[in-house]
Amino acid sequence: MNHGDLKALDAAFARRLGQRDGSVMVEIDRIYGRVLRRRLQRFRGEGLKDSDIDDLVQEVLRNLWTNYHEGSGPVSSFVFAVAKTLRQSHFRRFYRLQARHHAYEQAGPVQTSDSLTPYEISANADENRHIMPLVNQACEECLTDLQRAALARRMRAARTSHWAKQLERETGKPAKQWRKASDDAIENVRVYLARHGVDLMDGGRYGVA
């Protein structure tokens, strides 16, 4: 496709998007979506699976339909710019989670700066590890660093009640603040999982709602 053809195609797509013609999305997917999938396939083996590629393309199309307006520039430029941003975000998240899992596997004594991993919060729930990707996502998106550290120590401490006092000695932050941070963390995770059909029960155990 030469530059003139692309410019005419972009103009036609922009006009139909402005008219809220939903059928245009099928054509955009057929033309630009195919190019996107081909480009993204180059990143397979680097944390990008076929299902991720499909999800990213669909997210690009949703973003286009929702956010494109007359001043957004050529449709093709908009599509590929959004795709680049989403791809970079995906890889940042992927490598961040990989680093956390590696750090957990190599961990010695717990430090207050440790991030919460699925294995920590699910220490008593081996039978429910199939939902751990969702738990990890909840911890990633819903908790502050303080909440992750508090909940990690609380879960590792099992049924003992001295973990907050230990953190107070180590960090200078009051035990009350650590206990509140862990309570807030549990509630945030509970709400997030409930929205996805999973019930967080007492003691770090999980059950499908």
N, C-alpha and C positions, 0 to 999 in steps of 0.2 A: 504494500500500500504506500503510494507516494504522499508527499506532504500535502498536496492539494486535496487528495481524496480524504486524508485524515482530517483536515480542517473542515471539509464539508460534512463529514460524518459527525464530528464533534458538534458542529452547529445544529445539525438535525437532532442529535441526542439532547442537546441543551434545550432546544425548543420544546421537545416532547416532555422532558423532565419538568420544565416550567409549567406545562399544561397538565401535569400530574397524570400522564399517560403511563399506567402501570405496565403495559405491554412492552415498553421500551427496555425494561430491565432484562427481559429475555434476550433481546438482541445485544445489549451491552455485555451480558454474561457470555453469550456465544462468541463475541469478538474479543473484548478486553479480558473477560474471565479466562478464556483459553490461553491468552498470552501470560496472564498472571500465574496460572497453574504451571505453565512451562518454566517460567522464571523461578518460581518457588521450589520446584522439583530439584533444582540444583543444590538446595540446602538439605535434602534428605540425608540422614546419617549424621547431621549436626544438631540433632534435637528437634527436627521437624518431620513429623510423620504424615502419611497421606491424609489421614483424618484431620490433622492440623491444617494442611493446605486447603482442604475443602472449607474448613471453618473460617480461615482467614479470608478466603475469597468471598464467602457469604457475608462476612462482617464488612468487607470493603463495599459490597453492593448495598448493604443496609445503610452504611454511612453515606454513600452517594445519594440514595433515595431520601434520606432524612435531612442531610445538611447541604446538599448542593443548591446553589442559587445563582442568579444571573452574574453576580460579581466574582464567582469562584474560578473563572478562567475556563480553559478547554476541559471537556469532560475527561479526556484521556489523561491529561496532566493531573487532574484531581484524583482519578482512580489510582494512578501509580504512586502518587505522593502519599495517599492514605495507606496503600499497601506497604510501602516502605516503613512508615511509622509503626504499623501494626506488627510487621515482621520483626523490627528491632525490639519492640516491646515484648514480643513472644520470647525472643532469645535472651533478653535481660532476665525475664522471669525464670526461664528454663535453667540458665546457668546459676542464678541465685539459689534456686531450689537444689540443684546438684551440689553446690558448695555447702549448703546446710546439711544435706545427707552425709556428705563426706566428713564434715566436721563432727557430726554425731558419731559416726563409726570410729573416728580417731580420738574421740573425747576421753579425757581422763576425768579428774574431779570437776564438778560443775562449776562454771564461772558465771557471775551475774550477767555477763554480756552475751551468754549463749542464747541463740534463737531457738524457739520451740520447734520441734519436728513432729511429724505424725507419730513416730515411734515413742516419743516421750509422753504425749498426751494419751496414747492408747496402750500404755504399758500393761494394763489389765484387760485388754480387749483384743487379744490376738485373733479371735474368731471373726472380728469385724474389720480386718485390715483392707477388705475390698472397698471400704469407703474412705480410706486414708487420703487419696488424692483430693477429695472434697474437704476433708479436715485441714489438709495442708493449705488449700486455697483459702479457707476461712481464716486460718492463722495469719496468712500472708496479707489478706486484704482488710481484716477487721481489727487487728491488734497493734498497739504501739510497742516499741522496743521494751519499755518498762513492763508492759503486760505480758509479753512473751517470756521475759526473764523470770517474772514472778510465777507464771503458770508452769514453766519448765521446772523450777525448783520445787514447787508445791506437788507436782505430779511425781517427781522423782523421790520426794520424801515419803510417799505412800501415806500411811496413817499417822505418822508422827506429826506433832504440832509445833516443832521448834524451828521449822525452816525460815519463818519470817524473822525470828530473832537472830538467826545466823546471818541472814542477809543484812539486817540492821548493823550487826557488828562489822560485816565486810564492807558495806557501802556508806554507812552513816545515815542512810534514809530510814525513817521510823518503820518499825515492824507493821504498824497500822497501815502505813501507805502501801507496803508490799502486799498485805492481805487484801486491801481494797482493790489493788491492781489485778490480783489473781481472780477475785470475784467478778470484776468487770470483764476480764478476759473470758471467763467461763460463760458469762451471760452473752457476750458478743458472739462467741462461737455457737452457742445454743441457738440464738436467733438466726444466725446465718444458715446453720444446718436445717433448722425447721423450715426455712423458706425453700429448701431443696428436698424436703420429704424425709429428713433424718432426725431422729429424736436423740438428743444428748442427755443421758441419764446420769445420776449421781455417781461419783467416784471415777469419772473419766471413762465410763462404759457407754457404749452406743447401741442403739437398736433402730431398726428401720420403722418409721412411723406408718 
